[in-house]
Amino acid sequence: MLVDLWSLYPLMLKSRLFEEAIAKLWHDGFISGEMHLGTGEEAVVAAVVSQLRDGDAMALDHRGTAALLMRGVDAASILRELLGRSDGLCGGLGGHMHLYSREILAASSGIVGSSGPCAAGLALAVQYLNSGSIAVAFFGEGAMNQGMLMESLNLAAVWNLPVLFVCKDDGWSVTAQSRNTTGGNLEERARGLGVHSVAVDGLDVRKVLEVSGPAVERARSGQGPTFLRAACVHLEGHFLGYQLLRAIREPVKEVPGIAVRLTRSMLKPGGAAIRERAAGVKSVFNAVLSTLRDPRRNSANDPLLKARNPLLSDSVRLDKLENQIEQEIRSIVDSVLAEIQS
């Protein structure tokens, strides 16, 4: 499997470094609006995307940057788009949540669950063309509560569509834990609609490759759709600037402001009873304490490190590879920034 890691790790590293560069640009004020990164999803995306070929299609969610980059879309074009430039991938009008590439048959949307019907439509098209191609949908587990995604799973089963539904399950639906918002087992839910379902550790790229490979072949050979639930971790939370992570990472800067507002709320005349106010404060502190134990803060849950460790046996080759990718990303970012500053 080291052969696979030498081809998969570069995809993951390039994606991670590119999104880290995006994060810095966002924090520095070059990119406006919310920013949803896919850091922590690299193993899932790399394992699946690496098996796609010309004619295959992708329907992406609001974390589509990694998949597009791994599929070969020009990084500078993506970056110009995020910066709102007219020469960006989508003319500067799409931002990071609405990225499209006609050349590789890929489309993303910020509408939760929309990758399901998009992938089903793409799969129906390639089925009519009898091209042997497939479609892939990427989405989070929260999207499984959207009716259009459930309808897409149903249609895919009824029409035996060549589609792979990839659920990136990080256990959180925005700022709520998914166990408090989603009932039942997601694989069983998909099976109930007649869709073959499997689960995998989405932090281990080799395991995702082992499971997704047969799913891709099922679709190509006319055996129908597969629902793949990959457990992963969003290292930055739902979006950049996620409040609880920010408080943990920069307590001196963030906590005083929170404490002052909580104190004012507790002492303000009128309103809720003291017992109710105290319960609210307690819930805030419990959220902070749970974030201290959050898997997003544990380096053992970084898929990039899991993929990298076995490659340390050939440190010379690894150093050369990492330096090359780091220089490539740095060159792209510097070049685009020079364009906007000239």
C-alpha positions in Angstrom: 0.0 0.0 0.0 3.0 2.3 0.2 2.8 2.7 -3.6 -0.7 4.1 -3.1 0.5 6.4 -0.3 3.2 7.9 -2.5 0.5 8.9 -5.0 -2.2 9.9 -2.5 -0.2 11.8 0.0 0.9 14.5 -2.5 -2.8 15.1 -3.3 -3.6 15.5 0.3 -0.6 17.7 1.1 -1.2 20.0 -1.8 -4.8 20.4 -0.7 -3.8 21.1 2.9 -1.2 23.6 2.0 -3.5 25.4 -0.4 -6.3 25.6 2.1 -3.9 26.8 4.8 -2.8 29.6 2.4 -6.5 30.4 1.8 -7.1 30.6 5.6 -4.2 33.1 6.0 -5.6 35.2 3.1 -9.0 35.1 4.8 -7.6 36.1 8.2 -5.6 38.9 6.5 -8.8 40.3 5.0 -8.1 39.4 1.3 -11.1 37.0 1.1 -14.5 38.2 2.4 -17.5 36.3 3.8 -17.7 32.9 5.4 -15.0 30.3 4.6 -15.6 26.6 4.9 -12.4 24.6 4.5 -12.0 20.9 3.9 -9.0 20.4 6.2 -9.5 17.0 7.8 -11.4 15.6 4.8 -8.3 15.0 2.6 -8.2 11.3 3.0 -11.8 10.8 2.0 -11.5 13.1 -1.0 -8.1 11.9 -2.2 -9.1 8.2 -2.1 -12.3 8.7 -4.1 -11.1 11.4 -6.6 -7.9 9.4 -7.4 -10.1 6.7 -8.9 -12.0 9.0 -11.3 -11.2 9.3 -15.0 -12.2 11.4 -17.9 -16.0 11.5 -18.3 -16.7 11.0 -14.6 -18.6 13.8 -12.8 -18.5 15.3 -9.3 -21.2 17.1 -7.4 -19.7 19.0 -4.5 -20.8 20.7 -1.4 -19.6 24.0 0.1 -16.2 22.4 0.8 -15.3 21.7 -2.9 -11.9 23.2 -3.2 -9.9 20.0 -2.3 -11.8 17.9 -4.8 -11.4 20.4 -7.6 -7.7 20.8 -6.9 -7.1 17.0 -6.7 -9.0 16.6 -10.0 -6.6 18.9 -11.7 -8.3 22.3 -11.7 -5.8 25.2 -11.8 -5.0 26.3 -8.3 -4.4 29.9 -9.4 -7.8 30.0 -11.1 -9.5 28.8 -7.9 -7.6 31.4 -5.8 -8.5 34.2 -8.1 -12.1 33.2 -7.8 -11.9 33.3 -4.0 -10.5 36.8 -4.2 -13.4 37.8 -6.4 -11.4 38.5 -9.5 -13.1 38.5 -12.9 -10.4 36.1 -14.2 -11.3 33.6 -11.5 -12.6 30.1 -12.2 -16.2 31.4 -12.3 -15.6 35.0 -13.1 -15.3 36.0 -9.5 -19.0 35.5 -9.0 -19.2 32.1 -7.3 -16.9 32.4 -4.3 -15.7 29.3 -2.5 -19.2 27.7 -2.2 -20.2 27.9 -5.9 -17.3 26.6 -7.9 -17.8 25.0 -11.3 -15.6 23.4 -14.0 -17.2 22.3 -17.3 -13.9 20.7 -18.3 -14.0 18.1 -15.5 -17.8 18.0 -15.1 -17.7 19.3 -11.6 -20.2 21.6 -9.8 -20.5 22.8 -6.2 -23.2 24.5 -4.2 -23.7 26.1 -0.8 -27.2 24.6 -0.6 -27.1 21.7 1.8 -28.0 18.4 0.2 -28.0 19.7 -3.3 -25.1 17.5 -4.4 -27.5 14.6 -4.2 -29.9 15.5 -7.0 -27.0 17.0 -9.0 -25.1 13.8 -8.9 -28.2 11.8 -9.7 -28.8 13.9 -12.8 -25.2 13.6 -13.9 -25.3 9.8 -13.4 -28.6 9.6 -15.4 -26.8 11.4 -18.2 -23.8 9.1 -18.4 -26.1 6.1 -18.0 -28.0 7.2 -21.2 -24.7 7.8 -22.9 -23.6 4.3 -21.9 -20.1 5.6 -21.5 -19.0 3.6 -18.4 -18.6 6.8 -16.5 -19.9 7.5 -13.0 -20.9 10.4 -10.8 -19.9 11.2 -7.2 -21.7 13.3 -4.6 -19.8 14.7 -1.6 -21.8 16.0 1.4 -21.8 16.1 5.2 -24.0 14.0 7.4 -26.3 16.9 8.2 -27.4 16.8 4.5 -28.9 13.4 5.1 -31.8 15.2 6.8 -32.6 17.1 3.6 -35.5 15.7 1.6 -33.8 16.2 -1.8 -30.9 14.1 -0.8 -33.1 11.3 0.4 -35.1 11.5 -2.8 -31.8 11.3 -4.8 -30.8 8.1 -3.0 -34.3 6.6 -3.7 -34.1 7.5 -7.4 -30.6 6.2 -7.7 -31.7 2.8 -6.3 -34.9 2.7 -8.5 -33.0 3.6 -11.7 -29.8 1.7 -10.8 -27.7 4.9 -11.4 -23.9 4.7 -11.5 -23.4 7.1 -8.6 -21.4 7.1 -5.4 -22.8 9.1 -2.5 -19.9 10.0 -0.2 -21.0 11.2 3.3 -18.3 13.0 5.2 -19.4 12.6 8.7 -17.6 14.7 11.3 -20.2 14.4 13.9 -21.2 18.0 13.8 -24.0 19.8 12.0 -22.7 23.4 12.0 -22.4 24.0 15.8 -24.8 21.2 17.0 -23.6 17.7 17.5 -25.2 15.4 14.9 -26.3 12.9 17.5 -28.7 15.5 18.8 -30.1 16.4 15.3 -30.1 13.1 13.4 -32.0 10.0 14.3 -31.1 6.4 13.5 -28.1 5.0 11.6 -27.3 6.6 8.3 -26.2 3.4 6.6 -29.4 1.7 7.6 -31.3 4.7 6.3 -29.7 4.4 2.9 -30.2 0.6 2.9 -33.8 1.2 3.6 -34.0 3.0 0.2 -32.3 0.1 -1.5 -28.8 1.6 -1.7 -25.7 -0.5 -1.0 -24.1 1.0 2.1 -20.6 0.9 3.8 -18.8 2.8 6.5 -15.1 3.5 6.9 -12.6 5.4 8.9 -12.3 8.6 6.9 -9.0 9.5 8.6 -7.1 6.6 7.0 -6.7 7.1 3.2 -5.8 3.5 2.7 -9.0 2.3 4.3 -11.1 4.7 2.3 -9.3 3.5 -0.9 -10.0 -0.1 0.0 -13.7 0.5 0.5 -14.4 3.1 -2.2 -12.6 1.1 -4.9 -15.3 -1.7 -5.0 -18.0 1.0 -4.8 -16.6 2.8 -7.9 -16.4 -0.5 -9.7 -20.0 -1.4 -8.7 -21.1 1.8 -10.3 -19.1 1.3 -13.5 -20.2 -2.2 -14.0 -23.9 -1.3 -13.8 -24.5 -2.7 -10.3 -26.0 0.5 -9.0 -25.3 3.2 -6.4 -23.4 3.0 -3.1 -23.7 5.1 0.0 -20.3 5.5 1.7 -20.2 7.1 5.2 -16.7 8.2 6.1 -16.1 9.3 9.7 -13.7 12.4 9.6 -12.8 15.5 11.5 -13.2 19.1 10.4 -10.0 20.6 11.9 -11.3 24.1 11.7 -14.9 23.4 12.8 -17.7 24.3 10.5 -16.1 27.5 9.3 -13.0 29.6 9.8 -13.3 31.6 13.0 -15.5 28.9 14.7 -16.2 30.5 18.0 -15.4 27.7 20.5 -12.1 26.8 18.8 -11.2 30.4 18.7 -11.7 30.7 22.4 -9.5 27.7 23.1 -6.7 28.7 20.7 -6.5 32.3 21.8 -8.0 32.4 25.4 -6.3 35.7 26.4 -7.8 37.5 23.5 -11.2 35.8 23.3 -12.3 34.8 26.8 -12.4 38.2 28.5 -15.0 39.4 25.9 -17.1 36.4 26.6 -16.8 36.7 30.3 -17.7 40.4 30.3 -20.9 39.7 28.3 -21.9 36.8 30.5 -21.3 38.8 33.7 -23.5 41.7 32.3 -26.2 39.2 31.4 -26.1 37.7 34.9 -26.3 41.1 36.7 -28.8 42.8 34.4 -32.1 43.7 36.2 -35.3 42.0 35.1 -35.5 39.2 32.6 -35.1 35.5 33.4 -34.7 34.1 36.9 -31.1 33.7 38.3 -31.5 29.9 38.1 -32.2 30.1 34.4 -29.3 32.6 33.8 -27.0 30.3 35.7 -28.1 27.4 33.6 -27.2 29.4 30.5 -23.8 30.3 31.7 -23.2 26.6 32.7 -24.1 25.5 29.2 -21.5 28.0 27.7 -18.8 26.7 30.0 -19.7 23.1 29.3 -19.4 23.8 25.5 -15.9 25.3 26.1 -14.9 22.3 28.2 -16.1 19.9 25.6 -14.1 21.7 23.0 -11.0 21.1 25.1 -11.6 17.4 24.6 -12.8 17.9 21.0 -11.3 15.5 18.4 -10.5 18.5 16.2 -7.8 19.4 18.6 -6.1 15.9 18.6 -3.3 15.6 16.2 -3.9 11.8 16.1 -7.0 12.7 14.1 -5.1 14.4 11.3 -5.4 12.3 8.1 -2.3 14.0 6.7 -0.1 12.7 9.5 -1.6 9.2 9.3 -0.7 9.1 5.6 2.7 10.7 6.1 4.0 8.5 8.9 4.5 5.3 6.8 6.5 7.3 4.3 9.1 8.3 6.8 11.0 5.2 5.9 12.2 7.0 2.8 12.9 10.4 4.4 15.0 11.7 1.5 12.2 11.1 -1.1 9.6 12.5 1.3 11.6 15.7 2.0 12.0 16.2 -1.7 8.3 15.7 -2.4 7.2 18.0 0.4 9.6 20.8 -0.6 8.4 20.6 -4.2 4.8 20.9 -3.2 5.4 23.7 -0.7 7.3 25.7 -3.3 4.5 25.1 -5.8 1.8 26.4 -3.5 4.0 29.4 -2.3 4.7 30.3 -5.9 1.0 30.2 -6.9 -0.1 32.4 -3.9 2.7 34.9 -4.4 2.0 35.2 -8.1 -1.7 35.8 -7.6 -1.1 38.3 -4.8 1.4 40.1 -7.0 -1.3 40.4 -9.7 -3.8 42.0 -7.4 -1.3 44.4 -5.9 0.2 45.5 -9.2 
